[in-house]
């Protein structure tokens, strides 16, 4: 899951300091927004196009102007 989420972030045009924080809690991978809120990534499908994670990456990319 970490690799899939990382690759999705790279594909969205993010790198290094723009990537969201990813942490596993009780065996579930979570992505953390800058305001501290989080959402679980329960399967590889949760990182795909149209997912909440993909929307999150797009939001970061637009905000960063990349």
URUR-V296390 format. One record per helix or strand. SS is the DSSP state (H for helix, E for strand). FROM is the first residue (numbers start at 1). TO is the last residue. If there is no record, write none. Layout:
ss = {SS & SS}
from = {FROM & FROM}
to = {TO & TO}
This chain:
ss = {H & H & E & E & E & H & H}
from = {2 & 16 & 21 & 28 & 38 & 44 & 52}
to = {11 & 18 & 25 & 32 & 41 & 47 & 64}
